[in-house]
């Protein structure tokens, strides 16, 4: 299967919602807010199998020193085939010279991000005010 990676922001909202629903992420329950957030991200990378959205990752950044990676997801049918890794490579190359690249990971995502060079930040403790339900 050939996967095409793109930085287009012209992604149909239905495809975005379908991808989020496939992985059970609650952000998909707020379709217009999710769409606006992704389209207005500092960076947005999508993965396509033909005309089907199969993966997506975004970055929020000040554009100079700090970048935060809030979302990286791949359709369950295509996980563990290198798609998420390729999206992460595209994003991390863009921000390679930044002072901080930050994300929050849990579960099996921790090992995935470790493979891409992320480590626990000192003795930090992740904290949030969160209205989702998948954690």
C-alpha positions, -999 to 999 in steps of 0.1 A, spaced: 0 0 0 14 34 -10 10 62 15 13 98 4 22 125 30 9 160 26 10 193 44 -23 204 28 -49 221 49 -76 211 24 -89 181 43 -126 174 43 -140 176 78 -158 143 73 -125 125 68 -110 141 99 -140 131 120 -139 96 106 -103 92 115 -108 105 151 -138 83 156 -118 53 143 -94 56 172 -121 67 198 -107 101 205 -133 125 221 -120 155 201 -141 140 172 -172 148 192 -165 185 186 -162 185 148 -161 221 140 -137 230 169 -114 201 160 -114 211 123 -106 247 132 -79 237 156 -62 214 130 -65 238 101 -51 266 121 -22 246 136 14 259 130 19 226 111 -4 199 99 8 166 82 -16 141 68 -12 106 54 -33 94 26 -40 60 10 -55 71 -23 -82 96 -13 -86 82 22 -72 101 52 -54 74 72 -31 95 95 -26 129 109 -3 149 131 -2 186 141 21 210 159 14 242 178 43 266 180 56 301 187 75 296 155 109 301 170 117 283 203 90 259 213 67 234 196 41 212 211 27 181 193 -9 176 205 -22 150 180 -7 121 161 -31 94 151 -33 66 125 -63 46 115 -63 13 135 -63 -8 103 -29 7 94 -12 12 128 24 -2 132 32 1 95 54 32 99 28 59 91 29 76 125 67 74 125 69 91 91 45 118 102 66 124 133 98 125 112 83 152 90 72 173 119 104 169 140 126 178 110 107 210 106 114 219 143 148 202 147 166 235 157 140 245 183 149 249 219 120 226 231 99 200 214 71 189 238 43 164 239 23 144 264 22 106 259 7 77 277 2 40 273 19 24 243 25 58 228 54 63 253 75 37 236 67 51 202 79 86 211 110 72 228 119 56 195 117 92 180 141 107 206 117 119 232 126 115 269 110 124 302 117 160 310 137 158 342 114 153 372 85 170 355 49 159 361 24 161 333 -6 182 343 -37 194 326 -73 205 327 -90 181 303 -125 176 292 -120 144 272 -127 109 283 -102 86 265 -76 87 293 
